[in-house]
Amino acid sequence: MSLSSKKHWKLQEFVAHSANVNCLAFGHKSGRVLVTGGDDKNVNLWAVGKPNCIMVCNLEMQFLMLLDFEDIN
C-alpha cells in the first residue's frame, strides 16, 4: 500500500504546555488516559475525549524526558 493511500484522523488536539512537550505516555490498560511532560516542568494527566487536563503536577526538575505508567499487580 502506498503512503498516499493511507488515511489519517486527528482524534483530539490538546493545548498542553507553555513550552515544548518532550514526552507522552498512554495508560497500559485502557489507553484512555495519558500523561504529557514538557519544558515548562509540568506533568499533565489527561482523559482522552475530555478537552482539559485532569491534573497538573509541577516538578522542579531541570529536564523531563521520560514518562511511563507503572503496572501494579
VEXDREN-2710 file (C-alpha; in Angstrom, 1 decimal):
% VEXDREN-2710
k/r/px/py/pz
1/MET/0.0/0.0/0.0
2/SER/1.4/3.3/-0.9
3/LEU/1.8/6.0/1.7
4/SER/-0.5/8.4/-0.1
5/SER/-3.5/5.9/0.1
6/LYS/-3.3/5.6/3.9
7/LYS/-5.9/7.6/5.9
8/HIS/-5.1/9.6/9.0
9/TRP/-7.5/11.1/11.5
10/LYS/-7.0/13.7/14.1
11/LEU/-8.7/12.3/17.2
12/GLN/-8.1/15.2/19.5
13/GLU/-5.9/18.2/19.9
14/PHE/-4.6/19.1/23.3
15/VAL/-3.3/22.5/24.3
16/ALA/-1.0/21.1/26.9
17/HIS/2.0/23.1/27.8
18/SER/3.5/26.6/27.7
19/ALA/6.8/25.2/26.3
20/ASN/7.9/22.1/24.2
21/VAL/6.4/18.8/25.0
22/ASN/9.1/16.2/25.4
23/CYS/7.3/13.0/26.4
24/LEU/3.9/11.4/26.3
25/ALA/2.7/8.0/27.6
26/PHE/-0.7/6.3/27.3
27/GLY/-2.2/4.2/30.1
28/HIS/-1.4/0.5/29.5
29/LYS/-4.8/-1.0/30.4
30/SER/-7.4/1.3/28.7
31/GLY/-5.4/3.6/26.5
32/ARG/-7.9/6.2/27.5
33/VAL/-5.6/8.2/29.8
34/LEU/-2.3/9.8/29.0
35/VAL/0.4/11.9/30.6
36/THR/2.5/14.6/28.9
37/GLY/5.6/16.3/30.2
38/GLY/7.3/19.4/28.9
39/ASP/10.0/22.0/29.3
40/ASP/7.6/24.0/31.4
41/LYS/8.3/21.4/34.2
42/ASN/4.7/20.3/34.2
43/VAL/3.3/16.8/34.0
44/ASN/-0.3/16.8/32.8
45/LEU/-2.8/13.9/33.2
46/TRP/-5.5/13.7/30.5
47/ALA/-8.6/11.6/29.8
48/VAL/-8.9/11.1/26.1
49/GLY/-12.1/12.7/24.9
50/LYS/-12.0/15.5/27.6
51/PRO/-10.9/19.0/26.5
52/ASN/-8.9/19.8/29.6
53/CYS/-6.4/18.0/31.7
54/ILE/-7.5/16.3/34.9
55/MET/-4.4/17.2/36.9
56/VAL/-1.2/19.2/36.6
57/CYS/1.9/18.5/38.7
58/ASN/4.7/20.9/38.7
59/LEU/8.1/19.2/39.0
60/GLU/11.1/21.3/39.9
61/MET/13.4/19.3/37.6
62/GLN/15.8/20.6/35.1
63/PHE/14.8/18.1/32.4
64/LEU/11.8/15.9/32.0
65/MET/12.4/13.5/29.1
66/LEU/10.6/10.2/30.0
67/LEU/7.2/9.3/31.5
68/ASP/5.5/5.9/31.9
69/PHE/2.7/4.2/33.8
70/GLU/3.6/1.5/36.3
71/ASP/1.7/-1.7/36.3
72/ILE/0.5/-2.5/39.8
73/ASN/-0.5/-6.2/40.4
END
